[in-house]
Amino acid sequence: MKIALFPGSFDPITIAHVDILKRALPLFDKIVVGIGLNSSKQGFLSADKREEIVKKVFEQEPKVEVELYEGLTVDFCKLINAQYMVRGVRSVSDFEYEKAIAQINQTMMPEVETIIILSKPEYSAISSTIVRDILRNNGDVSKFLPQQAIPFL
């Protein structure tokens, strides 16, 4: 069984995240959306709320599971038996960052391969950081989030 981890904070999940995951689905038997918890970061949405939203977004997709995790992503890969990690890239700076992380992960756990999927051009400006800023200022984020997420905000 080909299992992939799609890790991130998903604070909140955006249409760009959804697009990357949907495009990765044909490649794997199962994709675990791993919502990483970072104790040094204060999240905009609670971990439980993020998990609830992501589960709602993918409730019709049997190949997708959603789990919270803490610690190293490679350790979580071991825990869920993931042989692949899926990452989305929007820009050259994203690529440089993801390349460095993938190389470190490869050194730590050579049996896990990172698969990088390029963002569609129409989604390249969408980031959770920007969406959080819009939310903090009571702006309309409906164009940037999956419709299933809107009632949770």
Secondary structure as UniProt FT lines:
FT   STRAND          3..8
FT   TURN            11..12
FT   HELIX           15..24
FT   HELIX           25..27
FT   STRAND          30..37
FT   TURN            39..40
FT   HELIX           47..57
FT   TURN            58..60
FT   TURN            62..63
FT   STRAND          64..70
FT   HELIX           73..80
FT   STRAND          84..89
FT   HELIX           92..108
FT   TURN            110..111
FT   STRAND          113..118
FT   HELIX           121..123
FT   TURN            124..125
FT   HELIX           128..136
FT   TURN            137..138
FT   TURN            142..144
FT   HELIX           147..152
//
